[in-house]
Amino acid sequence: MIKKLLSIPTLYKKAPKEIYILALSRIINSSGNFVYPFLALFITQKLQLSAKTAGTAVLLVSIASILGTLVGGKLTDHSRLGRKKIMIIAQFFCAINLILCTQFAHSYIILFFIFISHFFHGIFSPANKAMAIDLTDKNNRYPSFSLIYLGHNIGCSIGPLLAGFLFKNYIMWLFIGDALTTLISALIIAIFLHETRPSNEKIESSYTKQSQERAEQGNVFVSLFKRPNLLFFVVLLIILQIVYSQRHFSLPLQLNLIYGNTEGPILFGTMMTINSLFVIAFTTIITSFTNKFNPLINESIASIFYALGFGMIIFTHSIPFFIISTSLWTIGEILYSTNSSVYIANHTPISHRGRFNAIIPLAMYVGYGLGPLLMGKVIELHNLQYVWISTFLLASFAAFALWTLHILEKTKLQTVFNNVSN
């Protein structure tokens, strides 16, 4: 235990210096994420549109981001521009459209520029993730991705707080601030990072290697189905996303049910603050204790914490126990986020890093979107208690399945996967 604690300050020394740059750019980019969290409020309060219209607009913004991600994945793998230029160009046009929003403050036209800005943000994402994979290997991916995840959460803890102060009287500074942080992030990438796209020679030489990262011929779906273990892993991630989505859907409903419409939202905001602070405070500590474990073992442990954290809400009616619940599922979140990225990176062909990092996150978003739909039906047919029973069972199943997948990969049954791949 003491040895582990002493190793914490040196944990991130394994990460390449470029990963520190990516983490810094992520902090700045995330800290300026002003527009999207307040988009629904902006549409209803400033544009005076209905809640239904606001919901439709938010959905369209999400679709624009998804379309951009798919385009970005294709460009990342096939464009001669390379990862670095794609990120810089995407962030530049994202920022330009946010600045254009300030010229149409009271017009519906502003929504068009918001859609386009999120489309370019979607293009940025696969190139950014592919570069992180390029810069790392199996020996340093866990601390590297943990550092990037920590940077994202530090930024996210700052952004909404600043945006909340700006929203009432300085609404256009939401767009200006978002644009400026995006441009600063792009400038950091332009100055301090080099192009990392693997050369054609490196891709060609990988065909002869017995590795899950070897290059593949064919489209992204052909390559994905050649990796049935990764495909099964993604299915389990979708299940865990259904569970995790209840923090934003069923949890506030539960708090409102117990504490009423006045205190419930305040307590929910408190739980989200605890979640953010816990992530920032304990990501490094948790990573230091688990970085030697197989990602599948860590994902299985994450599932157990999801099961405990969300499942205990069945019996929870007091604030201290809600705090304990939030702490437990936040530990699950930390383990889930870092280890899922590591496992996916370790099983992504070098030739498809952009496209895999477009398609797989999209499947996970589907799970996050299905969560409220499925659990909303559970609430309609039964009550909120059945939601927490369902999350406990789903997370427990995922824990068992992930551990089983780990056993399969460590035994002779791995030949089954290899035969399918060949």
C-alpha positions in Angstrom: 0.0 0.0 0.0 2.8 2.4 1.0 4.7 1.5 -2.1 1.7 2.3 -4.3 1.1 5.6 -2.6 4.7 6.6 -3.1 4.5 5.7 -6.8 1.6 8.2 -7.4 3.8 11.2 -8.2 5.7 9.3 -10.8 2.7 7.6 -12.4 2.5 9.8 -15.4 6.2 9.8 -16.1 5.5 6.8 -18.4 3.4 9.1 -20.6 5.2 10.6 -23.6 5.6 14.4 -23.5 3.2 14.8 -26.4 0.4 13.2 -24.2 0.9 16.1 -21.7 0.3 18.5 -24.6 -2.8 16.7 -25.6 -4.0 16.7 -22.0 -3.3 20.5 -21.8 -5.2 21.1 -25.0 -8.1 19.0 -23.6 -8.2 21.1 -20.4 -8.4 24.3 -22.4 -10.9 23.0 -24.9 -13.2 21.5 -22.2 -13.0 24.5 -20.0 -14.5 26.5 -22.8 -17.4 24.1 -23.4 -19.9 26.9 -22.8 -22.5 26.6 -25.5 -23.8 23.0 -25.5 -24.6 22.7 -21.8 -26.7 25.8 -21.9 -28.1 25.3 -25.4 -31.6 24.3 -24.3 -31.8 27.3 -22.0 -30.6 29.6 -24.7 -33.2 28.4 -27.2 -36.1 28.7 -24.7 -35.1 31.8 -22.8 -33.3 33.9 -25.4 -34.9 32.8 -28.7 -38.3 32.3 -27.0 -38.9 29.0 -28.6 -40.8 26.0 -27.1 -39.2 23.3 -25.0 -40.2 20.8 -27.7 -38.3 22.9 -30.3 -35.3 23.1 -28.0 -35.3 19.3 -27.6 -35.4 18.9 -31.4 -32.6 21.4 -31.8 -30.4 19.7 -29.2 -31.0 16.4 -31.0 -30.0 17.9 -34.3 -26.8 19.3 -32.8 -26.0 15.8 -31.6 -26.7 14.4 -35.0 -24.4 17.0 -36.6 -21.6 16.0 -34.2 -22.1 12.3 -35.0 -22.0 13.0 -38.8 -18.8 15.0 -38.2 -17.3 12.1 -36.3 -18.0 9.7 -39.1 -16.5 12.1 -41.6 -13.5 12.7 -39.3 -12.9 9.0 -38.9 -12.7 8.6 -42.7 -10.5 11.6 -43.2 -8.1 10.6 -40.3 -7.4 7.2 -42.0 -7.4 8.3 -45.7 -6.7 12.0 -46.0 -3.1 13.1 -46.8 -3.6 15.9 -44.4 -2.7 13.7 -41.4 -4.0 13.9 -37.8 -2.5 17.2 -36.9 -3.8 19.3 -39.8 -7.3 17.7 -39.5 -7.5 18.7 -35.8 -6.3 22.3 -36.5 -8.6 22.8 -39.5 -11.6 21.3 -37.7 -11.0 23.5 -34.6 -10.5 26.6 -36.7 -13.8 26.2 -38.5 -15.6 25.2 -35.3 -14.4 28.5 -33.7 -15.3 30.6 -36.8 -18.9 29.3 -36.7 -19.1 30.1 -33.0 -17.9 33.7 -33.6 -20.5 34.0 -36.4 -23.1 33.1 -33.9 -22.5 36.5 -32.2 -23.8 38.2 -35.3 -27.2 36.5 -35.1 -27.9 36.7 -31.4 -31.7 37.1 -31.8 -32.2 35.2 -35.0 -33.0 31.6 -35.6 -30.0 31.6 -38.1 -27.8 31.2 -35.0 -28.9 27.6 -34.8 -27.4 26.9 -38.2 -24.0 28.1 -37.1 -24.2 26.1 -33.9 -24.9 22.9 -35.9 -22.0 23.6 -38.2 -19.6 24.2 -35.3 -20.5 20.9 -33.7 -20.1 19.1 -37.1 -16.5 20.3 -37.2 -16.0 19.4 -33.5 -17.1 15.9 -34.5 -14.4 15.8 -37.2 -11.8 16.8 -34.6 -12.5 13.9 -32.2 -11.4 10.8 -34.2 -8.1 12.5 -35.2 -7.4 13.5 -31.6 -8.0 9.9 -30.4 -6.0 8.4 -33.2 -3.1 10.6 -32.4 -3.2 9.5 -28.7 -3.0 5.9 -29.9 -0.2 6.7 -32.3 1.8 8.2 -29.5 1.5 5.3 -27.1 1.9 1.6 -26.9 0.6 -1.2 -24.5 3.2 -0.2 -21.9 2.1 3.4 -21.4 -1.4 3.7 -22.7 -3.1 3.3 -19.3 -1.4 6.3 -17.6 -1.4 8.3 -20.8 -5.2 7.9 -21.4 -5.8 8.5 -17.7 -4.0 11.8 -17.9 -6.1 12.9 -20.9 -9.2 11.8 -19.1 -8.2 13.8 -16.1 -7.5 16.8 -18.3 -11.0 16.6 -19.8 -12.6 16.5 -16.4 -10.6 19.4 -15.0 -11.8 21.4 -18.0 -15.4 20.3 -17.6 -15.4 21.3 -13.9 -14.5 24.9 -14.9 -16.6 25.4 -18.1 -20.2 25.1 -16.8 -19.3 27.2 -13.7 -18.0 30.1 -15.9 -20.9 29.7 -18.4 -23.4 29.9 -15.6 -22.1 33.4 -14.6 -22.0 34.5 -18.2 -25.5 33.2 -19.3 -27.7 35.9 -17.6 -26.0 39.1 -18.7 -23.2 38.3 -21.1 -24.7 35.7 -23.3 -22.6 36.4 -26.4 -19.5 35.7 -24.3 -20.6 32.1 -24.2 -19.9 31.9 -27.9 -16.8 34.1 -27.9 -15.3 32.2 -24.9 -16.0 28.8 -26.5 -14.4 30.0 -29.8 -11.3 31.5 -28.0 -10.5 28.4 -26.0 -11.0 26.3 -29.2 -8.5 28.5 -31.0 -6.0 28.4 -28.2 -6.3 24.6 -28.1 -5.6 24.5 -31.9 -2.6 26.8 -31.5 -1.1 24.5 -28.8 -1.5 21.5 -31.1 0.0 23.5 -34.1 3.1 24.6 -32.1 3.9 21.7 -29.9 2.8 18.5 -31.7 4.1 16.8 -34.7 2.3 14.6 -37.2 1.9 11.0 -36.0 0.1 9.2 -38.8 1.9 5.9 -39.4 3.8 5.7 -42.7 2.7 3.4 -45.5 5.8 1.3 -44.8 4.9 0.9 -41.1 1.3 -0.1 -42.1 2.6 -2.6 -44.7 5.1 -4.2 -42.2 2.3 -4.7 -39.6 0.5 -7.2 -41.8 3.0 -9.9 -40.9 2.7 -9.3 -37.1 0.6 -11.4 -34.8 -1.0 -8.5 -33.1 -4.5 -7.1 -32.7 -3.1 -3.8 -33.9 -1.9 -5.2 -37.3 -3.3 -3.5 -40.4 -6.4 -4.8 -42.1 -7.8 -4.7 -45.6 -11.4 -3.7 -46.2 -13.8 -1.3 -44.5 -14.3 -0.7 -40.8 -17.1 -3.2 -40.3 -15.1 -6.0 -42.0 -12.2 -5.2 -39.7 -14.4 -5.0 -36.6 -16.0 -8.4 -37.2 -12.6 -9.9 -37.6 -12.2 -9.0 -33.9 -15.1 -10.7 -32.2 -13.6 -10.2 -28.8 -13.6 -6.4 -29.4 -17.1 -6.6 -30.8 -18.4 -8.4 -27.7 -16.6 -5.8 -25.6 -18.4 -3.0 -27.3 -21.7 -4.7 -26.7 -20.9 -4.8 -23.0 -19.9 -1.2 -23.1 -23.3 -0.3 -24.5 -24.9 -2.2 -21.6 -22.8 -0.2 -19.1 -23.7 3.0 -20.9 -27.4 2.2 -20.4 -26.6 1.9 -16.7 -24.4 5.0 -16.5 -27.0 7.2 -18.3 -29.2 6.9 -15.2 -27.1 9.5 -13.4 -28.7 12.1 -15.6 -32.1 10.5 -16.0 -33.4 8.5 -13.1 -31.2 9.9 -10.4 -32.7 13.5 -10.5 -36.2 11.9 -10.7 -35.4 9.8 -7.6 -34.1 12.9 -5.7 -37.2 14.9 -6.7 -39.4 12.0 -5.5 -37.8 11.9 -2.1 -37.0 15.6 -1.5 -39.5 17.4 -3.7 -39.2 19.8 -6.7 -37.4 22.5 -4.7 -34.6 20.6 -2.9 -34.4 17.7 -5.4 -32.6 19.7 -8.2 -30.3 21.3 -5.6 -29.3 17.9 -4.3 -28.8 16.6 -7.8 -26.5 19.5 -8.6 -24.6 18.7 -5.4 -24.2 15.0 -6.5 -22.8 16.1 -9.9 -20.4 18.4 -8.1 -19.2 15.6 -5.9 -18.9 13.4 -9.0 -16.6 16.0 -10.7 -14.5 16.7 -7.6 -14.1 12.9 -7.0 -12.9 12.4 -10.5 -10.3 15.1 -10.3 -9.1 14.1 -6.8 -9.0 10.3 -7.2 -8.3 9.5 -10.9 -4.5 9.5 -10.3 -4.8 7.5 -7.1 -7.1 4.9 -8.7 -4.9 4.7 -11.8 -1.8 4.1 -9.7 -3.5 1.1 -8.0 -4.9 -0.5 -11.1 -2.5 0.3 -14.0 -0.9 -3.1 -13.7 -4.2 -5.0 -14.1 -5.5 -6.1 -17.5 -8.1 -3.6 -18.9 -10.8 -6.3 -18.9 -10.3 -6.9 -15.1 -10.5 -3.2 -14.5 -13.6 -2.9 -16.6 -15.1 -5.8 -14.6 -14.3 -4.0 -11.4 -15.8 -0.8 -12.8 -19.0 -2.8 -13.5 -19.1 -4.0 -9.9 -18.9 -0.4 -8.7 -21.7 0.6 -11.1 -23.8 -2.3 -9.7 -23.1 -1.2 -6.1 -23.4 2.5 -6.6 -26.6 2.5 -8.6 -28.0 -0.6 -7.0 -27.9 0.7 -3.5 -30.3 3.5 -4.4 -33.0 0.9 -4.0 -32.5 1.3 -0.2 -31.2 4.9 -0.1 -33.4 7.7 1.4 -30.8 9.9 3.1 -28.2 12.4 1.8 -25.1 10.6 3.2 -26.1 7.4 1.4 -26.6 9.3 -1.8 -23.1 10.7 -1.4 -21.8 7.1 -0.9 -23.7 5.9 -3.9 -22.3 8.8 -6.1 -18.7 8.0 -4.8 -19.1 4.3 -5.7 -20.4 4.8 -9.3 -17.8 7.6 -9.8 -15.0 5.0 -9.1 -16.7 2.9 -11.7 -16.7 5.8 -14.1 -13.0 6.4 -13.6 -12.1 2.8 -14.2 -14.6 2.5 -17.1 -13.4 5.6 -19.1 -9.7 4.9 -19.0 -9.7 1.1 -19.5 -12.3 1.1 -22.3 -10.0 3.5 -24.2 -7.0 1.3 -23.5 -8.7 -1.9 -24.6 -10.1 -0.4 -27.8 -6.7 1.1 -28.6 -5.0 -2.3 -28.1 -7.4 -4.0 -30.5 -7.6 -1.3 -33.2 -5.8 -2.0 -36.4 -3.1 0.6 -37.2 -4.8 1.2 -40.6 -8.2 1.9 -39.1 -7.5 4.1 -36.0 -9.6 7.0 -37.2 -12.6 4.9 -38.3 -12.6 2.7 -35.2 -12.6 5.8 -33.0 -15.6 7.1 -34.9 -17.7 3.9 -35.0 -17.1 2.5 -31.5 -17.9 5.7 -29.6 -21.0 6.1 -31.8 -22.2 2.6 -30.6 -21.5 3.7 -27.0 -23.6 6.9 -27.5 -26.4 4.7 -28.7 -26.3 2.9 -25.3 -26.3 6.2 -23.5 -29.3 7.3 -25.6 -31.1 4.1 -25.1 -30.8 4.3 -21.3 -33.4 7.0 -20.7 -35.8 5.4 -23.3 -35.6 1.9 -21.7 -35.7 3.0 -18.1 -38.5 5.5 -18.9 -40.5 2.5 -20.0 -39.6 0.7 -16.8 -40.8 3.6 -14.8 -44.0 3.8 -16.8 -44.8 0.1 -16.3 -43.6 -0.2 -12.7 -41.8 2.5 -10.7 -38.3 4.0 -10.0 -37.3 1.2 -7.7 -37.3 -1.2 -10.7 -34.8 1.1 -12.4 -32.2 0.5 -9.7 -32.9 -3.2 -9.7 -32.4 -3.3 -13.5 -29.1 -1.3 -13.3 -27.8 -3.7 -10.6 -28.6 -6.7 -12.7 -27.3 -5.2 -16.0 -24.0 -4.1 -14.3 -23.6 -7.4 -12.6 -24.0 -9.3 -15.9 -21.5 -7.0 -17.5 -19.0 -7.7 -14.7 -19.4 -11.4 -15.1 -19.2 -11.2 -18.9 -16.0 -9.0 -18.9 -14.3 -11.4 -16.5 -15.3 -14.3 -18.7 -13.9 -12.5 -21.8 -10.6 -12.0 -19.9 -10.4 -15.7 -19.1 -11.1 -16.6 -22.7 -8.3 -14.3 -23.9 -5.9 -15.9 -21.4 -6.6 -19.5 -22.3 -6.4 -21.8 -25.3 -9.9 -20.7 -26.2 -8.3 -17.6 -27.6 -7.6 -19.7 -30.7 -11.4 -19.5 -31.4 -11.0 -15.8 -31.8 -7.9 -16.2 -33.9 -9.6 -18.8 -36.2 -12.5 -16.4 -36.8 -10.1 -13.5 -37.5 -8.3 -15.6 -40.1 
